[in-house]
Amino acid sequence: MIIGSRAAERAQAAAGELGHGIEGADNAETARRSDVVIVAVPWDGHGKTLESLREELAGKLVVDCVNPLGFDKQGAYALKPEEGSAAQQAAALLPDSRVTAAFHHLSAVLLQDPEIDEIDTDVMVLGEARADVETVQALAGRIPGMRGIFAGRLRNAHQVESLVANLISVNRRYKAHAGLRVTDV
Ligand SMILES: NC(=O)c1ccc[n+]([C@@H]2O[C@H](COP(=O)([O-])OP(=O)(O)OC[C@H]3O[C@@H](n4cnc5c(N)ncnc54)[C@H](OP(=O)(O)O)[C@@H]3O)[C@@H](O)[C@H]2O)c1
């Protein structure tokens, strides 16, 4: 596993803290050396980052987890990307990659807490190709407590990305790191 960064030394420092043989590299090298690439940058830098990595990401399975959000005095709110969603922007910018979208609702706080060994949540996985969706579902399923659930094609990514604004409201009111469960599946 490789952590990417705009600066290789930042990635190496982050990887060093995590241990377990995780490596750090700049974003281009990370993309080049990976089969599956999770895109986790702020919405502001999303388009520019992907555009600059088009060649390195060709043929790769890209998992976009970016939530285009704005923040004001009333809290978080969903932005409306021109392409429909961050995932659709990724698909438009990366015509030679296989773009999926997942992990939007997963709390980084829970993920990085070494005391937590199970995360009680489902992950909605969106994509065009069934095999790619299944790969990402399997990735989610590697974390104890978590399931990857198919939640539609990329044209329906906007609602999933936007729902994070609601989860942020939940988290603020209830002092929680809320997740979601899809029932009867
Ligand atoms: N935090 C969560 O719980 C969570 C959960 C699900 C999804 N997400 C989504 O994941 C994305 C990242 O969230 P985060 O909380 O990890 O944010 P973050 O800490 O602000 O950003 C992650 C990394 O992106 C890089 N970055 C920052 N600005 C950038 C830019 N303009 N262009 C390219 N790279 C840039 C930075 O790494 P370098 O400076 O080292 O390049 C930074 O460490 C967001 O779109 C968010 O919606 C977050």
The ligand as an SDF file (V2000), in Angstrom:
LIG
                    3D

 48 52  0  0  0  0  0  0  0  0999 V2000
  -12.2330   13.2200    6.6300 N   0  0  0  0  0  0  0  0  0  0  0  0
  -13.1920   12.3250    6.4700 C   0  0  0  0  0  0  0  0  0  0  0  0
  -13.7220   11.7310    7.4560 O   0  0  0  0  0  0  0  0  0  0  0  0
  -13.6810   11.9620    5.0930 C   0  0  0  0  0  0  0  0  0  0  0  0
  -14.5220   10.8670    4.9360 C   0  0  0  0  0  0  0  0  0  0  0  0
  -14.9550   10.5100    3.6640 C   0  0  0  0  0  0  0  0  0  0  0  0
  -14.5690   11.2820    2.5760 C   0  0  0  0  0  0  0  0  0  0  0  0
  -13.7590   12.3570    2.7560 N   0  0  0  0  0  0  0  0  0  0  0  0
  -13.3750   13.1580    1.5680 C   0  0  0  0  0  0  0  0  0  0  0  0
  -11.9970   12.9270    1.3460 O   0  0  0  0  0  0  0  0  0  0  0  0
  -11.3930   14.1160    0.8880 C   0  0  0  0  0  0  0  0  0  0  0  0
  -10.1970   14.4440    1.7670 C   0  0  0  0  0  0  0  0  0  0  0  0
  -10.6560   14.6970    3.0690 O   0  0  0  0  0  0  0  0  0  0  0  0
   -9.6500   14.9400    4.2740 P   0  0  0  0  0  0  0  0  0  0  0  0
  -10.4450   15.1270    5.4820 O   0  0  0  0  0  0  0  0  0  0  0  0
   -8.5870   13.9010    4.2330 O   0  0  0  0  0  0  0  0  0  0  0  0
   -9.0540   16.3560    3.8300 O   0  0  0  0  0  0  0  0  0  0  0  0
   -7.5890   16.9470    3.9840 P   0  0  0  0  0  0  0  0  0  0  0  0
   -6.9150   16.3310    5.1580 O   0  0  0  0  0  0  0  0  0  0  0  0
   -7.7590   18.4310    3.9300 O   0  0  0  0  0  0  0  0  0  0  0  0
   -6.9030   16.5180    2.6130 O   0  0  0  0  0  0  0  0  0  0  0  0
   -6.2430   15.3180    2.4100 C   0  0  0  0  0  0  0  0  0  0  0  0
   -4.9300   15.5660    1.6760 C   0  0  0  0  0  0  0  0  0  0  0  0
   -5.1620   16.1120    0.3850 O   0  0  0  0  0  0  0  0  0  0  0  0
   -4.0250   16.8840    0.0020 C   0  0  0  0  0  0  0  0  0  0  0  0
   -4.4820   18.1800   -0.5210 N   0  0  0  0  0  0  0  0  0  0  0  0
   -4.9010   19.2570    0.1860 C   0  0  0  0  0  0  0  0  0  0  0  0
   -5.2670   20.2580   -0.6300 N   0  0  0  0  0  0  0  0  0  0  0  0
   -5.0460   19.8010   -1.8900 C   0  0  0  0  0  0  0  0  0  0  0  0
   -5.1820   20.3870   -3.1810 C   0  0  0  0  0  0  0  0  0  0  0  0
   -5.6580   21.6300   -3.3350 N   0  0  0  0  0  0  0  0  0  0  0  0
   -4.8450   19.6320   -4.2510 N   0  0  0  0  0  0  0  0  0  0  0  0
   -4.3610   18.3740   -4.1110 C   0  0  0  0  0  0  0  0  0  0  0  0
   -4.1900   17.7690   -2.9130 N   0  0  0  0  0  0  0  0  0  0  0  0
   -4.5320   18.4880   -1.8260 C   0  0  0  0  0  0  0  0  0  0  0  0
   -3.1720   17.0840    1.2420 C   0  0  0  0  0  0  0  0  0  0  0  0
   -2.0300   16.2500    1.1200 O   0  0  0  0  0  0  0  0  0  0  0  0
   -0.6350   16.8380    0.5800 P   0  0  0  0  0  0  0  0  0  0  0  0
   -0.5650   18.2740    1.0220 O   0  0  0  0  0  0  0  0  0  0  0  0
    0.3490   15.9780    1.2890 O   0  0  0  0  0  0  0  0  0  0  0  0
   -0.6610   16.6720   -0.8970 O   0  0  0  0  0  0  0  0  0  0  0  0
   -4.0370   16.5850    2.3750 C   0  0  0  0  0  0  0  0  0  0  0  0
   -3.3290   15.9730    3.4080 O   0  0  0  0  0  0  0  0  0  0  0  0
  -12.4540   15.2020    0.8950 C   0  0  0  0  0  0  0  0  0  0  0  0
  -12.9270   15.4240   -0.3980 O   0  0  0  0  0  0  0  0  0  0  0  0
  -13.5370   14.6480    1.7930 C   0  0  0  0  0  0  0  0  0  0  0  0
  -14.8230   15.0720    1.3620 O   0  0  0  0  0  0  0  0  0  0  0  0
  -13.2880   12.7020    3.9850 C   0  0  0  0  0  0  0  0  0  0  0  0
  1  2  1  0
  2  3  2  0
  2  4  1  0
  4  5  1  0
  4 48  2  0
  5  6  2  0
  6  7  1  0
  7  8  2  0
  8  9  1  0
  8 48  1  0
  9 10  1  0
  9 46  1  0
 10 11  1  0
 11 12  1  0
 11 44  1  0
 12 13  1  0
 13 14  1  0
 14 15  2  0
 14 16  1  0
 14 17  1  0
 17 18  1  0
 18 19  2  0
 18 20  1  0
 18 21  1  0
 21 22  1  0
 22 23  1  0
 23 24  1  0
 23 42  1  0
 24 25  1  0
 25 26  1  0
 25 36  1  0
 26 27  1  0
 26 35  1  0
 27 28  2  0
 28 29  1  0
 29 30  1  0
 29 35  2  0
 30 31  1  0
 30 32  2  0
 32 33  1  0
 33 34  2  0
 34 35  1  0
 36 37  1  0
 36 42  1  0
 37 38  1  0
 38 39  2  0
 38 40  1  0
 38 41  1  0
 42 43  1  0
 44 45  1  0
 44 46  1  0
 46 47  1  0
M  CHG  2   8   1  16  -1
M  END
$$$$
